């Protein structure tokens, strides 16, 4: 079994066929595709790295990842930090009426709800228990939804400050298919966009307790009508939360930390 498979999710376009892996190694598999679910069955490694092409996956990153996977055997997934524009950006935490918010740049070791949408690392065993990506969601929300469904399956995602992937600075102004550029996806600003409100509501509905959903709905009145369009979402919620292993304690662990005054 390979140690790592790197799944590069790209968009069809002029540069798609020109993509090539930055290096090769017998212990490493590369999958460059626009089919999020179509190639999942081909992944054979112990750990799977899902990454956008704007994120550099090099030997240094994979060597550090190998150290962390050995150091934290109780962890099923990792949310790497991304270095971009001289700052470090970590994963996302559940955050009340906001839905989700990025963790702080100075955060130490901690569990998170989801990775930054451009990179996430999952063990093959938890992928087998979690299933497929929800392709009805915009791409920025697929790893978020997947990570929370993973939590219901018993998985935990860890953020380690020294597990860092670098963004290709030349790509940070390019569009991702929405009105948000890549840097806004990295720094979490995309979560505040009007176009993000309904996808966030859908993720909250299918993966988190009603209390979280109601806080978000109260601050985003346009989502009230979404309650009348939940037939398919209810099926997804029931499937995700049946026999859920997400405890109240772990929900607190993956929520935003409030500083005491």
N, C-alpha and C positions, 0 to 999 in steps of 0.2 A: 504493500500500500504506500502511495506517495504521502509525503508529509503535508504538502500544501497544494491546493488547486487555486488558481487565481481566475476569478470570473469577472471579466471586464465587460460591463454593460454599456453599450455604445448606441448611437443613433445612426440610422442609415444616412449616407451622404457621400460627398466627394472623398472624404478622408477615410471612410470606413475600410475600404480594401487596401489602403496603404498602411494600415496599422500592423505593427510587428512587435513581438515581445522584446523587452529591453535586454533580456538574457535568457538562457535556457539552462536547465539542470535536470538530471534524471529523477530527482526527488520532487520535482515541481511540474505541475500541469497548467497550461494556459488555455483559457476559453474566452475568445473575443466574439461577442454576439449581441444582437438586439432582441433575442428571444429569452426573456427572463426565466420562463418555466421550461422552455423546450429543451434546454441542455442540462437541466438539473440532474437528470438520471445518469448523465455521463460523469458526474463528479465522483471521484473515487478516493480522494485524499482524506486524511484524518481531520484536516482543518480546511475550511473554504474561505477565501478572501473575496468579498464582493466589492468591486471598486469601479469608479468612474474613470475614464481615460485621462482626466485632468489630474489624477492622483498618481504620484510616482511610487510604483512598487519595485523597490530595488533590493539588493542583497542585504543591506544594512537593516532595512525594515523587517525582512523575513527572518534574519538572524535574531533580532530582538523579539520578534513574535514567537520564535521557537523557545526562547528563554522564558517568556511569560506563560506560554501554554504548559510548560513543565513546572513552573513555580506556583501556578494556581490550578491544580487539578480539579477543584470543585466548580470551576467556571466553565460555562458552555459557550460563551460568546464574549467578544471583546469589541469595545468602541475605541478605536485608535484616535489619538489627538491628530489634528491636521495643523501643520505650520503653514501659514499664509500671510503675506504682508507683515512679517516680523512679529506675528502673534500666534498663540497656540489655542486651538478650539477643540473642545471635547465633545462628549455626547449630549443627549437631551434628557431632561428630567420632567416628570409629570408636574404640572404647575397650575392647579386650580382653575380659575376662570380664564387663564391664558391657554389652557390646554397643555402646552409643553413650553419649556424654555431651555436655552443652552446652559450647561454647567459653567461655573466660573473658570477663568484661565488659571487661577491658583489652586483649584481643587486638587486634593490628594487622591489616594486610592479610594474608589467608591463604586457602588453599583449604579447603573443608569437604566433608564427606560428604553433608550434607543440610541443608535449611533448617529453621527452626522450623516445626512442622506447620501454622501458620496463614497463612504467606505464603512464596511462592517465585516467582522470575522465571526464565523460560526463553526462549531464542531459538526462533523458529518452526522453524528448520532442524534444531535438535536434537530438538524434539518430533517432527518427521517421521521422524527416525531411531530414536527411542526407542519410539514406539507409544502404547498406551493405558495408563490406570491399572489397577492390580490391584484390582478392586472386592471381592475376597474378604477384603481386609485392612480392619481398622477405619480410620476416616478419619484418625486421628492418624498412621498409618504409611504412607499412600499417597504423600505427597511424598518420604518417606525412601526407600521402595522405588524410586520413579520416578527419583530423583536418582542412586541407585547403578546402576540399569540404564542411565541416561544416561552414567555414567562408563564402562561397558563399551562403549557406542557411541562413545566418544571425547570425550565432553563433560566440561567442568570447571566446578565451581561455586565462586564467589568470594564471600568475605565482606569487605565494605568498611565500616569503622566509621562513616563519615558518610552511608551510605545507610540512613536510619532511617524506619520507619513507626511511627505512634503507635497504641497500643491504645485503644479506647473503654473508659475506666475503669469505666463503668456496666455493662459486659458481663462483667467478669472473674470474677464469682461464678457465672455461669450454667453449666449442664451442657452438655457437648458430645455427649451421647448415651452416655457411659460414666460411671463414678464420679468421673472427674477433672474439676475445674472448669477454666475457660480459663486461669487464671493458672498452674496446674500444667502445662498444655501449653506455655505460653510459657517458664517457667523450667526446664523439663526434668524436673520431679519426676514427671511421668506415666511416665517411663521406669522408675521404681523400683516402680511398682504391680504387684501380683500379676497383674492382668488384662493387663499388657503383656508378660509373659514369653513366652507362646507366639507372639503376633504378631512379637515381636522375633526369636525363633528362626526363624520362617518367612522373615523378611527376610534374616537371616544365611545361611540355607541356600541361598537362591536367588541371592544376589548377591555373597557374599564367600568368600574361601578357607576351606578346611576347618579350618585352624588357628584362625581366629576363631570358627567355630562350636563347636569343641571346648572352647575356653576358656569360652565362655558356657554350654555344656551342663554342664561340670564344676561350675559355680557355681549351676546351676539344675537339680537332679536330676530334677525332674518333667518335663523336656523329653526325657529319654531315650526315653520311649515314642513321641515324635514321629518317631523314626527309622523306625517301622513304618508311618507314614502319609505317606510322601514321594512316592508315585507321581506325583501331579499337580505337586508341588513340583519334582520332578526335571525334568519337562517344561519348567516355567518357568525353572529354572536353566539348562538346556541352551539354551533360546532366548535368555536374557539374556546368557550368557557365550560363545556361539558367536562366534568371530573377535573375542574381546574385545580392546579397546585399553587396558584398565586395567593400567597397569604397576606394578611393585613400588614404584617411586619415588613415583608419584602416590598409591598406597595409604598410604605413609608421610606424604605431604603432607596427606592428609585424616584422619589419625589424631590422637588426643590427644597433646599435647606434654607430656612429663614434665620438671619442673624438676629440674635437677641439684642435688645436695646440696652 
